[in-house]
Amino acid sequence: KVTASVGIFEDISERKQRDRAIRESEERFRGAFENAAVGASIVDTKGRFVKVNRRLCEMLGYSEAELLQRTFSDVTHPEDIRIGVDALAKQMAGEADTLSFEKRYLHRDGHGGHINISPSVIRDRDGNPAYCVGLWQDITMRKMAEDAVLRTNNLLNAISAEQADFIDDVDTHKIFVRLPGSLLSLRNRYSASVVTPF
């Protein structure tokens, strides 16, 4: 016959709230990661992909399963591998939690492109670097536009240098410009051989 019982009760409502908050935070992160307009990855301390989003798969031409078998160096232009390796080493050594740098990547089909990567360190409970979350922004079109502007400026500078082949007429202090072939007809048409210096 039982005459008494002892019970221990623990209020777990605070723990349940904490667990719910953690789940909601993880869901928000997962949603932001998966639906980002830029490529996103999580790599371990050796640079191996642990998680990648759909946009990064599209950018690099690999399936998720294929990327998870690779490191970030595997999809980096050979001349730029050191950039990523040095950045990861700096972050793993605790010298920087966040970085931003540009490098070239290699698509699965062999063509390349330019990206800006912004990796951030994720630390374990003891404060040690465990992973890096990286955002990959494709800047290939911007780089192509910058290159086109540079080539145009070089062409204009070459034309300007050709036009600036001056012959100074000491007696009249007029400057005559020798114009290249295609511009020569303009000079003749408008008698534009005389210019005044600035």
C-alpha positions as CSV (number, residue, x, y, z in Angstrom):
1,K,0.0,0.0,0.0
2,V,1.5,3.4,-1.1
3,T,1.1,6.0,1.6
4,A,3.2,8.8,0.0
5,S,4.8,9.8,-3.2
6,V,7.4,12.3,-4.1
7,G,7.3,14.1,-7.4
8,I,9.8,16.5,-9.0
9,F,8.3,19.0,-11.4
10,E,10.3,21.2,-13.7
11,D,8.9,24.2,-15.5
12,I,10.1,23.7,-19.1
13,S,8.1,26.6,-20.6
14,E,11.3,28.7,-20.8
15,R,13.2,25.9,-22.5
16,K,10.4,25.4,-25.0
17,Q,10.4,29.1,-25.8
18,R,14.2,29.0,-26.3
19,D,13.9,26.0,-28.5
20,R,11.1,27.6,-30.5
21,A,13.2,30.8,-30.9
22,I,16.2,28.7,-32.1
23,R,14.0,26.9,-34.7
24,E,12.5,30.1,-36.0
25,S,16.0,31.7,-36.3
26,E,17.2,28.6,-38.2
27,E,14.2,28.8,-40.5
28,R,14.8,32.5,-41.2
29,F,18.5,31.8,-42.0
30,R,17.6,28.8,-44.2
31,G,15.0,30.9,-46.1
32,A,17.4,33.8,-46.6
33,F,20.2,31.5,-47.6
34,E,18.1,29.5,-50.1
35,N,16.3,32.4,-51.6
36,A,19.1,34.9,-51.9
37,A,19.5,36.8,-55.2
38,V,23.2,36.0,-55.1
39,G,25.1,32.8,-54.7
40,A,25.6,31.6,-51.1
41,S,27.8,28.9,-49.6
42,I,29.0,27.5,-46.4
43,V,32.5,26.1,-46.4
44,D,34.4,24.3,-43.7
45,T,37.8,25.2,-42.4
46,K,39.4,23.4,-45.4
47,G,37.4,25.3,-48.0
48,R,35.0,22.3,-48.7
49,F,31.5,23.2,-49.6
50,V,29.1,22.1,-46.9
51,K,26.0,23.9,-48.1
52,V,25.2,25.8,-51.3
53,N,22.1,27.6,-52.6
54,R,20.4,27.3,-56.0
55,R,21.8,30.6,-57.3
56,L,25.4,29.5,-56.7
57,C,24.6,26.2,-58.5
58,E,23.3,28.1,-61.5
59,M,26.2,30.5,-61.5
60,L,28.8,27.7,-61.5
61,G,26.8,25.2,-63.6
62,Y,27.0,22.4,-61.0
63,S,24.3,20.5,-59.2
64,E,24.2,20.8,-55.4
65,A,25.5,17.3,-55.0
66,E,28.4,18.0,-57.3
67,L,29.4,21.2,-55.5
68,L,29.3,19.4,-52.1
69,Q,32.1,17.2,-53.5
70,R,34.3,20.2,-54.2
71,T,36.2,23.0,-52.6
72,F,36.0,26.7,-53.5
73,S,39.4,26.3,-55.1
74,D,38.0,23.7,-57.5
75,V,35.8,26.4,-59.0
76,T,38.3,29.2,-58.9
77,H,40.5,30.4,-61.8
78,P,44.0,28.9,-61.2
79,E,45.6,32.3,-61.1
80,D,43.2,33.5,-58.3
81,I,43.3,30.4,-56.0
82,R,45.7,32.1,-53.7
83,I,43.3,35.0,-53.1
84,G,40.6,32.7,-51.6
85,V,43.1,30.4,-49.7
86,D,44.8,33.5,-48.1
87,A,41.4,34.9,-47.2
88,L,40.2,31.7,-45.6
89,A,43.5,31.3,-43.6
90,K,43.2,34.9,-42.4
91,Q,39.6,34.2,-41.2
92,M,40.5,30.8,-39.6
93,A,43.4,32.5,-37.8
94,G,41.0,35.0,-36.3
95,E,42.5,38.0,-38.1
96,A,39.2,38.9,-39.7
97,D,35.6,37.8,-39.2
98,T,34.4,39.4,-42.4
99,L,36.1,40.1,-45.7
100,S,35.2,41.2,-49.3
101,F,37.3,40.5,-52.3
102,E,37.1,39.9,-56.1
103,K,38.3,36.8,-58.0
104,R,37.6,34.9,-61.1
105,Y,35.5,31.7,-61.1
106,L,35.3,28.8,-63.5
107,H,31.9,27.6,-64.8
108,R,31.5,23.8,-65.2
109,D,31.5,24.2,-69.0
110,G,34.9,26.0,-68.9
111,H,34.0,29.7,-69.3
112,G,35.0,32.1,-66.6
113,G,33.6,35.1,-64.9
114,H,34.2,37.6,-62.1
115,I,32.7,37.5,-58.6
116,N,32.9,39.5,-55.5
117,I,32.8,37.2,-52.5
118,S,32.0,38.4,-48.9
119,P,32.7,35.6,-46.5
120,S,31.9,35.7,-42.7
121,V,33.1,33.4,-40.0
122,I,30.7,31.2,-38.1
123,R,32.2,30.2,-34.7
124,D,31.5,27.2,-32.5
125,R,30.4,27.4,-28.9
126,D,34.0,27.8,-27.8
127,G,34.5,30.7,-30.1
128,N,36.6,28.8,-32.6
129,P,36.1,29.3,-36.3
130,A,34.0,26.4,-37.7
131,Y,32.6,27.5,-41.0
132,C,32.5,30.5,-43.4
133,V,29.3,31.7,-45.0
134,G,30.1,33.3,-48.3
135,L,27.9,35.5,-50.6
136,W,28.9,35.3,-54.2
137,Q,27.9,38.3,-56.4
138,D,28.5,37.8,-60.1
139,I,30.3,41.0,-61.4
140,T,31.2,39.8,-64.8
141,M,29.1,42.3,-66.7
142,R,30.5,45.2,-64.6
143,K,34.1,44.0,-65.3
144,M,33.2,43.8,-69.1
145,A,31.9,47.3,-69.0
146,E,35.0,48.6,-67.1
147,D,37.2,46.8,-69.7
148,A,35.2,48.4,-72.6
149,V,35.7,51.9,-71.0
150,L,39.4,51.2,-70.6
151,R,39.8,50.1,-74.2
152,T,37.8,53.1,-75.5
153,N,39.9,55.5,-73.4
154,N,43.1,53.9,-74.7
155,L,41.8,54.3,-78.3
156,L,40.9,57.9,-77.7
157,N,44.3,58.6,-76.1
158,A,46.0,57.0,-79.1
159,I,44.0,59.2,-81.5
160,S,44.7,62.3,-79.4
161,A,48.4,61.5,-79.3
162,E,48.4,61.2,-83.1
163,Q,46.6,64.5,-83.4
164,A,49.0,66.2,-81.0
165,D,52.0,65.9,-83.4
166,F,52.5,69.6,-83.5
167,I,54.6,71.7,-85.8
168,D,55.2,75.1,-84.4
169,D,55.5,78.0,-86.9
170,V,57.9,80.2,-84.9
171,D,57.3,83.3,-87.1
172,T,53.5,83.4,-86.7
173,H,53.2,81.5,-83.4
174,K,50.5,79.4,-84.9
175,I,50.4,75.7,-84.2
176,F,49.8,73.3,-87.1
177,V,48.4,69.9,-86.3
178,R,49.3,66.9,-88.5
179,L,46.1,64.9,-88.6
180,P,45.9,61.2,-89.4
181,G,44.4,60.0,-92.6
182,S,40.7,59.8,-91.8
183,L,40.8,63.2,-90.0
184,L,42.9,64.9,-92.8
185,S,39.8,65.4,-95.0
186,L,38.1,67.2,-92.1
187,R,41.1,69.5,-91.8
188,N,41.0,70.3,-95.5
189,R,37.3,70.8,-95.5
190,Y,37.2,73.2,-92.6
191,S,40.7,74.6,-92.8
192,A,41.1,73.5,-89.2
193,S,44.9,73.1,-89.3
194,V,45.4,76.1,-87.0
195,V,44.5,75.7,-83.3
196,T,45.3,77.9,-80.4
197,P,47.0,76.4,-77.4
198,F,45.2,76.3,-74.0
